[in-house]
Amino acid sequence: MNRNIEGMQIPEITFKIQKNNQWQDLTTKEIFANKKVVIFCLPGAFTPTCSNSHLPRYDELAPVFKASGIDDIYCLSVNDTFVMNAWANTQKINHIKMIPDGNGDLSNAVGLLVDKSAIGFGKRSWRYSMLVNNGVIEKAFIEPDKAGDPYEVSDADTMLNYINPKAIIPPRATIITKEGCTHCARAKALLDKKGISYEELVIGKQLTAVAMKAMTKGTTVPQIFLNEDYIGGADQLEEYFAKNKDLASV
């Protein structure tokens, strides 16, 4: 496994993608030329760490990366374009662009194509992230050579801290709602205005009213958490932002 990739020029490679039900070519020149690009690479679409942590956190922090001078963020996996497109749709990705390195061409070119035949994966990408400046790898965070699937340094927060240590990271929000609730709509609109992404749990779908009461002691919706802090309802959310005016949109 090659760990000395900083300073390397990304080679000219063409990926085959499906867009609008048409086959198209996506080239590394198109991706990287005259841009500052973050690319994170992972073993496989739909796999647990990739779906639960790696991809969603980069998507969540994409506006902060943009404000910090990054033009695009790409996710690469040794999967075909249909799998990558389906994964992006399932994950409801808003900001990340997908690279289907189906033949492992880029992964092999940078020396980070590994054999995962023992678990039935065949040749796959090792997990890592790169900051690429006009086609040259400026910085790389490559996961340690350990058994399994280590996830310690290629995460979005580590890369963002390298690019902009002073970046203001919006809190993570969880909001419990009920269909047709106007106060829930007001709270979600306020979170959107502040540029804060949120996980929504709907009573009757992802959560029961009994579970909500056990979690929050509340009986009305919405019920809102920011990071690990319990805020309360829509009125309490407005009061929180009035006291914390530094939480501006990114």
Steps between C-alpha positions, in 0.01 A plus 500: 500500500641838396493760779726753332251660261525867599643701210381241246329621183164331447531302172263539209218250550151478352208368702178374340193649666126493447335841507144569387485140372792566266856370505750781548872533560632663816873576487746579775585818307137610526493415870827655614635758252519854640302402810552421866326168549450271797458135412435225750536139398345197662459122466143477385164667451225394743751364753442597866781747579476657155122549525471589867799729543738567212265619225231678706749705704674631188160592357402668826818711510510576126379863542780560753755352258360729230537804723858388569600513132421148377340485155368142505487189717506156341444153639684214327439129530584199285138455402315553171307815421159342560596400854649842575193681366264277697704552816496878463122492449443269797717717724326818374835662426480868411857620448734207428587387147566133435795337322432138396855362478355172380823367354708630791704717262552801728529288812771294332678803357554652846595163647198463725315215331489212748388138488190433709429160348489348849161664555381458141569857387785432258717805424381810682623845601665545837327765714668842473439865413695752291515873442583544132613842377490539120559130451779461758446315828574764765397299805394142562349336807544125456352260752753288694588157367293298742273201469138571418385843391670772709332840501718740696643778281315522168186653650357838399585674828870410474521628142309819582726567796802474269349737242355752745567446872285805580194379310173540687327163493121516537353275768327178405127504556244230564134601484200287594195602298148401408341529157295817460661676798542874430741549790716221358505676164601825675786328682627330183488830311709662772757220487515536121550875533793443733653246264467219754431155360272279702382145541121489513316231695128495424253374759329194359787422263846498656383556857201457729354764730586278796866485393507877452367559851758261643777689320388859562228492771302706249156421362483756217692538175744606386767380741849617402858408586812689390802275525442325834305791652124484540344830386124442521239623253487764225475791746801376694694463174429864413614605847818293464594669173418844642758435774753342260506740209842376388327193355463666162437330169805358331 
